[in-house]
Amino acid sequence: NAGVTQTPKFRVLKTGQSMTLLCAQDMNHEYMYWYRQDPGMGLRLIHYSVGEGTTAKGEVPDGYNVSRLKKQNFLLGLESAAPSQTSVYFCASTPGRFHEQYFGPGTRLTVT
Amino acid sequence: SQQGEEDPQALSIQEGENATMNCSYKTSINNLQWYRQNSGRGLVHLILIRSNEREKHSGRLRVTLDTSKKSSSLLITASRAADTASYFCATDNYGQNFVFGPGTRLSVLP
């Protein structure tokens, strides 16, 4: 099993550009999450999904959109990138609410 | 707002010593989890402790939970250089998601 994979690993964007980050899991997990990690602030939840076709806002959703068209994939979109979105983005999945989360390796995004 | 807060923010010890880090939280929880993050990598789950449990062990790791004080501690015994990492607590406050603290950076010196 590959676990949780993220594409791409690194990306540099100019302000105003758009992009999509892909998260894929092969563990048949229902729940999937997108976090951002900034220095000294731990992880902050952007959006999450409790099943195929569902999405919900987390703590810091502004400027991001998500889609969960297939159970194994969770996409994070930036429609118009801003320098404040420079961060490391992590995807995670879990089989249920009260279980451990499995994390991907992260995507390092720089917006200039 | 962050539910969990780890303490200390940074900890430096010699190889072979024990490392203790603490997590405090604000509201009632269903469970609390500890994760490790090596530099530049994703988080790895260490231990999950439920609100009705007081202590759990996994290898050299020992986690305690005191719901009356809303706090948890992670003890790593006989530390190794490979334990150098950041450690995070995450709390499930009966919502649909977990809330992570800012982490403790542990350095184990050879």
Boltz contact constraints between the chains, C-beta under 6 A:
constraints:
  - contact:
      token1: [A, 41]
      token2: [B, 102]
      max_distance: 6.0
  - contact:
      token1: [A, 42]
      token2: [B, 100]
      max_distance: 6.0
  - contact:
      token1: [A, 42]
      token2: [B, 101]
      max_distance: 6.0
  - contact:
      token1: [A, 42]
      token2: [B, 102]
      max_distance: 6.0
  - contact:
      token1: [A, 42]
      token2: [B, 103]
      max_distance: 6.0
  - contact:
      token1: [A, 43]
      token2: [B, 100]
      max_distance: 6.0
  - contact:
      token1: [A, 45]
      token2: [B, 97]
      max_distance: 6.0
  - contact:
      token1: [A, 48]
      token2: [B, 97]
      max_distance: 6.0
  - contact:
      token1: [A, 90]
      token2: [B, 42]
      max_distance: 6.0
  - contact:
      token1: [A, 98]
      token2: [B, 30]
      max_distance: 6.0
  - contact:
      token1: [A, 98]
      token2: [B, 31]
      max_distance: 6.0
  - contact:
      token1: [A, 100]
      token2: [B, 45]
      max_distance: 6.0
  - contact:
      token1: [A, 100]
      token2: [B, 48]
      max_distance: 6.0
  - contact:
      token1: [A, 103]
      token2: [B, 42]
      max_distance: 6.0
  - contact:
      token1: [A, 103]
      token2: [B, 43]
      max_distance: 6.0
  - contact:
      token1: [A, 104]
      token2: [B, 42]
      max_distance: 6.0
  - contact:
      token1: [A, 105]
      token2: [B, 42]
      max_distance: 6.0
  - contact:
      token1: [A, 106]
      token2: [B, 42]
      max_distance: 6.0
